Amino acid sequence: MDLPELEQRLLPFVRAKTGDPSAEVTRVWKMPGHAGFSYGFTVQGAEGERSYYLRIPPPNVRWVGTADVLRQARVLRALAPTPVPVAEVVWAGDDLEWFGCPYFVTPLLEGDVLRFGEGGWADSLSPETIHWMARQAMEALANIHLVEWEVAVPDLGPPIPFDEDVTRWDRFLERAAEPEMLAEAPAVRQLLLERQPKSTPIGIFHGDFQWSNLFYAPDGRLLAVIDWELVNIGATLNDLGWVVTFSDPSAWAHEGAAAGGRLPKPDELIAMYVSAYGRDPGDIAWFRALAAYKFAIITGLNLGLHRRGKRPDPHWEVIKDSMPTLLAYARRLLTQR
């Protein structure tokens, strides 16, 4: 829906939810980001001015999987009593009278995700502050993984077998652009299947735990882990492998990747996580390789969608240079053990 229509829908919604008949919606805007449909809005009412974040599913899709915003809201509410920093869900529902779809609303946080380069706010941060921010992130990740999912979010199960997280990318590999840049993918796939860990911790995993989904206050304090549309139950090391790979300059070829090397090194991040987790989590290298394999294929898939005009985003033309580098990184991790 366009912004004028959303503003019209928000006014009765806000008055009903707050119980304030004098409340006015003074501003509505589209939130930045690549995933989902999210908006910010400001309300002026009896208690002053407050700003909120609204999440709804994309139009013309079934409200399942990543489009199931109420599933995300349930996870946020389940994590609220834990040490994991998450945004508070103030309203959520499937009452279609308001937006014609399910929704959830949280307070709008003051801050930003970690941004380096091109004038990003993190460019001016000291190494000590960045180290502290990284430690908070790894502690938050460990705390996500320590939650007893059977108690907190039993409806998210059963766990996904982690071998399926190798084979389910086959169909996307077939549709990827620049297939010559993914020439090593079949060999990496085979190594991943041959060298699967015999056991691994199972629990809640975020699914896209990286710096663009960690929301910090201007002073560097971690306010919330955001964007939970890929949350699931399965091998928790999926998350650690993902964030470590996104932080490792040796995995990437394109300019500006891995925050230009300003983040702690992979071994430091892993040590932070293990310290917070409290025990050896197992074969992290395999999950780093899996993360690199997956993102190489994701890049090829999204590059094709961009070039065909189905999902325009020129950013993938930059990232594509890292496709072969990611696969080489994965192969190196799997063979040098």
N, C-alpha and C positions, 0 to 999 in steps of 0.2 A: 504494500500500500504506500501511497505517496505521503509526504509529511503533512500536508493540510488535512488529509483524511485521518491520519493517525492523531493529530492534535484534537480533532473533533471527537474521536473515540476516547482519548485520554481524559477529557474533562469530566464526563459522568463517571468514569472508572475511578479517578482520583477522589472525587467527592464521595462516592460510595465507600471506598476502602478506608479513607481517612475519617469519615463521618463529619467532614467540614464542608457545609454547603457554600461557604464563601471562597473555597479554594479555586485558584486559577492556574492554568498551565501557561507559563509565560514564555517557554522556549522548548522546541523539539529539534533534535538533530540526529543524523545517522552517525553511528559510531564507526571508527576505523577498524580495519581487520579484514581477513580473507574468508573467515568461516562464519556461517550462520547469518541471521538477521537480527541486529541489535541496534538499539536507539538510546539516546540520552534524553531526558526531559527534566525541566525545572518547574517546581510547584511553589506558588506563593499562597500561604494560608495563614490561619490563626496562629500557628506556631513559628511563623517566619518562612524563610525561603529554604527549600531543600531540593536536591537534585537526585535523580534516580537513573537506573539502568534497566531497560526492558529487553528481554530476549524472547523472540518468537521463532517458529520454524519458517523455513523458506516457503514461498507459495507453491501450490500445485505438486506437493510431495506428500507421501504417507508419513504420518507422525510416528515413525519408528526409527530405531538406530540413532544416527547423529541428529535427526530431526525431532527426536523425542525430548523436548525441553523439560518436561516434568521429571523425566529420569535424571536429568542433570540437577534439577532442583532437589530431588530426594537425596542425591549424593551430597550436595552442599549442606543440607540440613543434618544429614547423618554425621558429617565431619565437623559441624559447628562446635560440639562439646569437646573435641579433641584438640591437641596442640597444632593441628594443621591450620594455617591462616587461610580462611575463605571468606568471601562476601556473604553477608547475612541475607537470606531470602525473606523479604518482608511480605510479599504476596505471590501466590502461584495458584494456578487452577486451569481446569479445562472447561470453565463456563464460557461458552462461545459468544455470549452476548456482547463481550467487550471488544474483542479483536478478531472474532471469527476463527480462532485457533487457540491452542494452549499457550501459556505464557508463564514467565516468572519475572519478578522485579527485585532488584537489590538496591541499596544506596549506591550512589555514584562515588567511587573512591577518588581521592585527590592524589595524583601521582602519575606514574607511567611505567610501562615495561622498560626493560634495559635496552637502551638504544645507543649504539656506537656509530661513529662515522657520519658524514654529511651533516655536521652540526648537532648530532645527537647529544642529549643532556648528559649521558654517561661519560662523554669525552673528557669532561673536567674533573671527574672523580679521581681521588688518589688511589694508588694500588692497595692501600690498607682498607679503604672503604669497599673497593671491589671484592677483596678477599672476604670481608665480613658479609657482604651481600651473597657471595657464593656459598659461604658456610650456612647462612640462613636457608638458602635454597636446598642444600643437601640435607639439612635437618628436617625441613618440611617434607622432602621426598621420603626420607626414612620414616617419618611419622605417618605418612599416607600408607606406607607398606606395612606398618605395624598394627594398623586397625584390624580388628577381628571382623572380617567381612561377613561371615555367617550371621553375626549378631547385628552389625550396623546396616548392611545392605544385602540381605539374603536374596532379594529378587534380582540382583545383578548376575547371579550364578546361572548355571555351573561354570567352572573355570574353562577358558579356551585352551585346548591342548597346544603347546607351543610349537609343535611341528607344523600345525596348520598355519602358523604365522609365517612359514616359509612358502608353502605351496599355494596359499591363497593369492600370492602376487603373480602367479603364472599368467593369468588372463590379462593383467595390466601390462605385463612385459610385452605381450603380443601386440598391444595397441600403442606402445610408446613410440614417440618420434626419435629420430636420429638413432636407429637400431645399431649402427656401427659403433656408437659410443657406449653401448651396453653389451658389447661382444663378450665380455668376461662374465656376464650374469649367469649363464648356465653352469659354468665351472664353480662359481661362488655358491650357487644354489646347491649343487651336489655336495660341496664341502660342508655347508650348513647342515644338511640332512645327515651326512655321515658322522658328524662330530657333535651332535646334539648332547647337551648335558644330561646325565642320567637322572638328576633331580634338581629342582630349583624352587625357591620360595614362591608360594602362591598367595595372592591377595589382591587388593584394589590396585590397579595401575591406571594412571592418568591418561596415557595414550599419546600425548604430545607434550611431554614435560621438557620444555626448552625455555630460553630466556625471554622469548616474546610472549610467553604465557605466565610470566612471573611479574606481578604488579608491585612496584616499590613506591614508598613515599620519597619526597625529594631528599631527605636525609639518608636514604639507603635502607630504611627499615622495610622488610617484606610485609606488605599488607595483605596480599591474597594470591593464591594460585588460581588462575582463571582459565576459562574455555575448557569445559569438561565434557564436550560432546563425544569424545572418543573413550571415555572411561569404561573400564570393564574389569572382569575378574580373570586373572591368569598369572603368568610369570611376571613378578614385580620388577625383575631386572630389565624388562623391556624399557622401563623409564630411565634407569641409570645408564644403560647402553645408549639410549637416545640422546640424553643431555650431554654425556661425555663426548659422543661423536660430534655433536653440534658445537662443542667447545674446543675441539682439537684441530689446529690449523693444518696438520698433516693430512687430514681427510679431504681437504678442499683445494680447488684450484682457482676459483673465481675471487675477484677482488672484494675485500670487505668481509669475507667469511670468518666465522669463529671470533668475532669482535676484534679482528686484527691482532690476535695473540695476547690481548690484555686480560683474558680470563685465566684463572688458575689452571695449571697443567692437568691432564687427565688423572695422573696418579694422585695429585692433591685432592681433586674432586672426589675420587673414589675413597681416599682416606677419610675425608670429611663425612661421607655417607656411612662408611663402615663404623666410624666412631659413634655416630648417632643411632645407627641400626643396632649396634651392640653385639654383633656376631658376624662371622664370615658369611657373606651372602652367596658365595659360589662362583661359578664360571662367568665372570663379567665380560671377558674378551669375546666370547661367543655372541653375547647380546650387543656388544659394540659392532661386531661384524654384521649382525642381522640388521641393526639400525642403518648402517651404511648401505647395505644391499637394498633395503626397502626404500630409502630416500632417493637412491639412484633411479629406481623404477618410478617412484612418484614424480620425480623431475621429468622423466621422459614422457609420462602420461600427461602431466599438466602442460608441458611444452606443446604436445600435439593438440590439446584442447585450445590452447592459446592461438596456435597457428591456424586452426580451423575456425576461429572466431566464436567458439562455443563458450569459452571462459577466458576472455582477453586479460592478460597480465604479462607485460613485457619483462617482469622480474625473472621469469623462467628462462628467457634468452640469455641472461647473465649466469644463472645457476647451472645451466646445461654444461658449461665447461668442467664442472666438478663431477659429472657422471662417471667417467672412467676412473677418476681419482678415488672416488668413493669405493668403487669395486676393487681397485688395487689395495686400498686400505683394508677392506674386508678380507681379502685373500691373505694379506700379510698377517692379520690377526689370527686367522684360522690355521695358518701353516707354521707360524713361529711360536708354537706352544710346546 
